Amino acid sequence: MKIIVDAFGGDNAPKAVIEGAALAVKELGVNIILTGKKEIIEKVAAENKISLQNIDIIDCSEVIEMCDDPTDVLKKKKDSSMSRGLKMLADGEGDAFVSAGSTAALVVGATLIVKRLKGIKRSALATVIPCEKKNSLVLDVGANAVCRPQMLLQFAAMGSAYMNKIYGIPNPNVGLVNIGAEKTKGTELQLEAYELLEKANLNFSGNIEPRDIPSSDCDVIVCDGFTGNVILKLTEGLAKTFSRKLKAVFKKNIITKLATLPLMGGIKDFKKSMDYSEHGGAPLLGTLKPVIKAHGSSNSKAIKNAIRQAAKCVESNMIDKFREGLSSLPEMKEEKE
């Protein structure tokens, strides 16, 4: 199995990406293809004593910066680490692609270079968030800031197929993010999406308010990309704040420090469940081949786990299973090319 990784994507690239790739080779037994400026990759690896065993490097002269126009991945910077990686994936030179770079550029590149599955109007970034009773899949979390009702319907269908075929959940429960539980709440987008979801061949349970997401019974939570990204980042921020405050309470004095000893196992498990680096990245659902968007501030552990997620997608034959799941839904009608 070969996983292509954008060595220059993310705030901590290339060091964190190279370290994460080396960890993935060691722990997961995968072969890695790093795309990026070869001279810099080799220099950083040497300076930090990072093994490049079972890691191939594809030399690229350019890098997609966060400030670049998303279409630069197709036009001005065709020799960037992201562009070359996506092209290699499309050409069958690797089995999956991982990048912590610009979300907008990755979505544009994956859509137009790797291509979408037939019937999919827009690909969606999906991420699993820890909830009280179970983990829930939230989509879209950033690929499409502005959505139409039909797009939310397809997101629900894709999320249902993903949770059913990849996580083995029969008849996944779907909720629509809204400012109220009532059917009459929300903007035109939510009102029309509700009507479509209610009539669809999906297990739709109605609206869900953001405050109820952590205790939700929903397997799939659907929203536009702007709302989803806000939910995701607020969740991350609250988890970090809660962790810091809890740590401060336990370190208050010698008595509280001693009191933490019998709780350490549970505290570590809780912290791990709330740590984004443990989950790796968000799959871009709807593409012809697995594309994983790692967090922009990913450290080496997060990169390793994003690669783990990519490998899992390949091993589970995710795309074919995903296509199979979608084909049974009337909502997924093939579009004319």
C-alpha positions in Angstrom: 0.0 0.0 0.0 1.3 3.5 -0.9 0.0 6.6 0.8 0.9 9.9 -0.9 1.5 12.7 1.7 1.9 16.4 1.0 5.1 17.2 2.9 4.6 21.0 2.8 0.9 21.1 3.9 0.1 22.5 7.3 1.5 25.0 9.9 4.2 22.6 11.1 5.4 21.3 7.8 7.7 19.9 6.7 9.2 18.6 10.0 5.9 17.3 11.6 4.9 15.7 8.3 8.2 13.9 7.8 8.1 12.7 11.4 4.5 11.6 11.1 5.3 9.7 7.8 8.3 8.0 9.5 6.1 7.0 12.4 3.5 5.6 10.0 6.1 3.5 8.2 7.3 2.1 11.6 4.0 1.5 13.2 1.6 0.8 10.3 3.9 -0.9 7.8 2.8 1.3 4.9 5.0 2.8 2.2 4.9 6.6 1.9 5.4 8.9 -1.0 6.3 12.5 0.2 5.7 15.3 -2.3 7.6 18.5 -1.9 11.0 20.1 -2.2 13.4 17.1 -2.0 16.4 19.0 -0.8 14.6 20.6 2.1 12.9 17.2 3.1 16.3 15.4 3.1 17.9 18.3 5.1 15.2 18.4 7.7 15.2 14.6 8.0 19.0 14.6 8.5 19.0 17.4 11.0 16.3 15.7 13.1 17.6 12.2 12.6 14.3 11.0 11.0 14.5 7.8 9.0 13.4 8.0 5.4 13.3 4.2 5.0 10.4 3.1 2.8 9.7 6.7 2.0 10.0 7.9 -1.6 10.3 11.6 -2.3 8.8 13.3 -5.4 10.6 16.6 -5.9 8.3 19.6 -6.4 9.3 23.2 -7.0 6.2 24.9 -5.5 4.1 25.0 -2.4 0.4 25.9 -2.1 0.3 28.6 0.7 -2.8 29.3 2.8 -3.1 32.8 1.2 -3.1 31.4 -2.4 -6.2 31.3 -4.5 -7.7 27.7 -4.4 -7.5 27.5 -8.2 -3.7 27.9 -8.1 -3.6 24.2 -7.4 -4.8 23.7 -11.0 -3.4 26.8 -12.8 -0.4 28.7 -11.4 1.1 26.0 -9.2 0.8 22.8 -11.0 4.2 21.6 -9.6 3.2 22.2 -6.0 3.4 19.4 -3.5 -0.4 19.3 -3.3 -1.0 19.4 -7.1 1.5 16.7 -7.8 0.2 14.4 -5.1 -3.4 14.6 -6.3 -2.3 14.0 -9.9 -0.3 10.9 -8.8 -3.4 9.6 -6.9 -5.6 10.2 -10.0 -3.0 8.4 -12.1 -3.0 5.4 -9.9 0.6 5.9 -8.5 -0.7 5.8 -4.9 -3.7 4.5 -3.0 -4.7 7.5 -1.0 -3.6 11.1 -0.4 -3.1 13.1 2.8 -2.6 16.8 3.2 -2.8 19.3 6.1 -2.7 22.2 3.6 -5.3 24.7 2.4 -8.8 23.1 2.7 -10.1 25.2 -0.2 -7.3 24.2 -2.5 -7.5 20.5 -1.5 -11.3 20.5 -2.3 -10.8 22.2 -5.6 -7.9 19.9 -6.5 -9.5 16.7 -5.4 -12.8 17.6 -7.3 -11.1 18.5 -10.6 -8.1 16.3 -10.6 -9.1 13.1 -8.7 -12.8 13.7 -9.7 -16.1 12.9 -7.9 -18.2 9.8 -7.9 -21.1 10.0 -10.3 -24.2 11.5 -8.8 -22.3 13.5 -6.2 -22.9 17.3 -6.7 -20.3 18.4 -4.1 -17.8 16.5 -2.0 -18.0 17.1 1.7 -15.5 17.0 4.5 -16.7 14.7 7.3 -15.2 14.3 10.8 -16.1 12.1 13.8 -16.6 14.0 17.0 -16.8 12.4 20.5 -20.2 12.6 22.1 -21.6 11.4 25.4 -23.3 8.2 24.1 -21.4 7.6 20.9 -19.3 9.2 18.2 -21.1 11.2 15.6 -20.1 12.0 12.0 -20.5 15.7 11.2 -20.6 16.9 7.6 -19.9 19.3 5.9 -17.1 20.8 8.1 -15.5 23.1 5.7 -15.6 22.1 2.0 -18.7 24.1 1.1 -19.4 27.3 3.0 -22.5 28.0 1.0 -24.9 25.1 0.3 -28.2 24.4 -1.4 -30.9 22.1 0.2 -30.2 19.3 -2.3 -26.5 19.3 -1.2 -27.5 18.8 2.4 -29.7 15.9 1.3 -26.7 14.3 -0.5 -24.4 15.0 2.5 -26.9 13.0 4.6 -27.0 10.2 2.1 -23.1 10.1 1.9 -22.8 10.2 5.7 -25.4 7.4 6.1 -23.5 5.3 3.5 -20.2 6.0 5.2 -21.4 5.1 8.7 -23.2 2.0 7.5 -20.4 0.6 5.3 -17.3 1.7 7.2 -18.5 1.6 10.8 -21.1 -1.1 10.4 -24.0 0.9 11.8 -27.4 -0.4 10.5 -29.8 2.4 9.4 -27.8 5.4 10.7 -29.8 8.1 12.4 -29.6 11.5 10.7 -30.0 15.0 12.3 -30.1 18.4 10.7 -28.3 21.2 12.5 -30.7 24.1 13.2 -31.4 26.8 15.8 -34.4 25.0 17.1 -35.9 21.5 17.1 -39.2 22.6 15.5 -39.7 21.9 11.8 -40.5 25.6 11.2 -37.2 26.9 12.5 -34.2 28.1 10.5 -33.4 29.9 7.2 -34.7 28.9 3.8 -31.8 26.4 3.5 -32.8 24.5 6.7 -36.6 24.7 5.9 -36.2 23.3 2.4 -33.5 20.7 3.5 -35.9 19.5 6.2 -38.6 18.8 3.6 -36.2 16.9 1.4 -34.8 14.8 4.3 -38.3 14.1 5.6 -39.3 12.6 2.3 -36.0 10.8 1.7 -35.2 7.1 2.1 -33.1 7.9 5.2 -33.5 7.5 9.0 -34.1 11.2 9.5 -34.9 12.2 13.1 -35.4 16.0 12.5 -33.5 19.1 13.6 -30.8 19.1 16.3 -29.7 22.2 18.1 -25.9 22.7 18.5 -26.2 22.5 22.3 -27.6 19.0 22.0 -24.9 17.6 19.7 -22.7 16.4 22.6 -25.5 14.3 24.0 -27.0 13.4 20.6 -28.3 10.0 19.5 -27.5 10.9 15.9 -25.0 8.9 13.9 -24.9 11.5 11.1 -25.2 15.3 11.7 -25.7 17.4 8.6 -25.1 21.1 8.0 -23.5 23.6 5.6 -19.7 23.8 5.6 -19.6 27.2 7.4 -21.7 26.0 10.3 -19.9 22.7 10.5 -16.5 24.4 10.6 -17.7 26.6 13.4 -19.0 23.6 15.3 -15.8 21.7 14.9 -13.5 24.6 15.9 -15.7 25.5 18.9 -15.7 21.9 20.0 -11.8 21.8 19.8 -11.5 25.0 21.7 -13.9 24.0 24.5 -12.1 20.7 24.8 -8.7 22.4 25.2 -10.1 25.0 27.7 -11.9 22.3 29.8 -8.7 20.2 29.8 -6.6 23.2 31.1 -9.2 24.1 33.7 -9.4 20.6 34.9 -5.6 20.3 35.1 -5.5 23.6 37.1 -8.1 22.2 39.6 -6.1 19.0 40.2 -2.8 20.9 40.6 -4.3 23.4 43.1 -2.6 21.8 46.2 -1.1 18.6 47.5 -4.5 17.2 48.5 -5.9 17.7 45.0 -2.8 16.3 43.4 -3.0 13.1 45.5 -6.8 12.9 44.7 -5.9 12.6 41.0 -3.9 9.4 41.4 -6.8 6.9 41.3 -8.4 9.0 38.5 -5.4 9.2 36.2 -6.5 6.3 33.9 -10.0 7.8 33.3 -8.5 11.3 32.9 -6.1 10.1 30.2 -8.8 8.2 28.4 -11.0 11.3 28.4 -8.2 13.5 27.2 -7.4 11.1 24.4 -11.0 11.0 23.3 -11.1 14.8 23.0 -7.7 15.1 21.3 -8.1 15.8 17.5 -4.6 14.4 16.8 -5.9 11.0 17.8 -8.5 11.1 15.0 -6.1 12.2 12.3 -8.1 13.9 9.7 -11.4 14.3 7.8 -12.1 12.2 4.8 -13.4 14.1 1.7 -16.5 12.1 0.9 -17.5 11.9 -2.7 -14.1 11.6 -4.4 -13.2 8.6 -6.6 -10.2 7.8 -4.4 -9.5 8.4 -0.7 -8.5 11.9 0.1 -7.8 12.9 3.8 -7.6 16.4 5.1 -5.4 16.6 8.2 -5.8 19.4 10.7 -3.8 22.5 9.7 -1.9 22.6 12.9 -1.2 18.8 12.9 1.8 17.5 14.8 3.6 14.3 13.9 1.1 12.2 15.8 -1.9 13.7 14.0 -0.1 13.2 10.6 0.6 9.5 11.5 -3.1 9.0 12.5 -4.3 10.8 9.3 -2.1 8.3 7.4 -3.6 5.5 9.5 -7.1 6.7 8.5 -6.1 6.8 4.8 -4.7 3.2 5.1 -8.0 2.1 6.8 -10.0 3.6 3.9 -7.9 1.6 1.4 -7.9 -1.6 3.4 -11.7 -1.5 3.9 -12.2 -0.8 0.2 -14.1 2.3 1.3 -14.8 3.8 -2.1 -16.4 0.7 -3.5 -18.4 0.1 -0.3 -19.4 3.8 -0.3 -20.5 3.6 -3.9 -22.5 0.5 -3.1 -24.2 2.2 -0.2 -25.1 5.3 -2.2 -26.5 3.3 -5.2 -29.3 2.0 -3.0 -30.5 5.5 -2.2 -33.0 7.2 -4.6 -31.5 10.5 -3.5 -28.3 9.7 -5.4 -29.2 10.0 -9.1 -26.4 10.1 -11.6 -25.7 13.4 -13.1 -25.0 13.9 -16.7 -21.4 14.6 -17.4 
